[in-house]
Amino acid sequence: MEELKPDSTALGTIQVFNEGKTPDRDLLLEVAVEKMRKIDVPSLDWSAKHTEVKGGTVFPNKPPAQSIPYGLTRVVNGKLEFLPITLEDTQEFNKGEIYFTIYAKASYKNFFGIEHWNHYCKWAVNPSNEQRDFSSARCNTMTWTTINKIWLKICLHTKLLQCSA
C-alpha cells in the first residue's frame, strides 16, 4: 500500500460482493467522502454530489467484476470529478489534524424483485500518530442493513486502514 500523496485523486476502491444464494439486480452504489477536522462530526449528507455507479446483476459467491474508485469530489462544468489531495491535506493528515469519512449505500433488488439496501461507513485516520480524539459516533450508527446479502469491501490505497467489509 502507498502513503497518502499530494495530487492523488482516488483514496481507494470499493468492491461489491453477493454472499447469498440468488443473483441480485439493478445495483446502485453511492459513495461519498468527507474531509473532516478532528473535532468535526461527519454530516453524512447525501444531498451533495457524490459518486454513483449503476450496475447490472451481482451473482452470488463470485469475485467482484470491478473495483470502483472513490475520493473527494467536486462538480466542474456539470460533471463530477475527483478532487486531488493537496500538499496541505497530506501534511494535516500526517499530523492528525484531519481524517476522512467514507460512506456508501448499496441499493438493489433480489431475485424476486424486492428492494433492499445496505449502508456502510468507515473512517480513515493516520495510524502512525496518536490521533484518537476524532468523532466517529455518527459513522458507527450508520452501518446497518435490511438484509445481510450484499457486502461492500471498502479498501484504501493508503496506509489509512486495512481493506474491510
Secondary structure, 3 states (H helix, E strand, C coil): CECCCCCCCCCEEEEEEECCCCCEEEEEEEEEEEEEECCCCCCCCCCCCCEEEECCCECCCCCCCCCEEECCEEEECCEEEECCCCHHHHHHHHHCCEEEEEEEEEEEECCCCCEEEEEEEEEECCCCCCCCCCCCHHHHHHCCECCCCEEEEEEECECCCCCEC
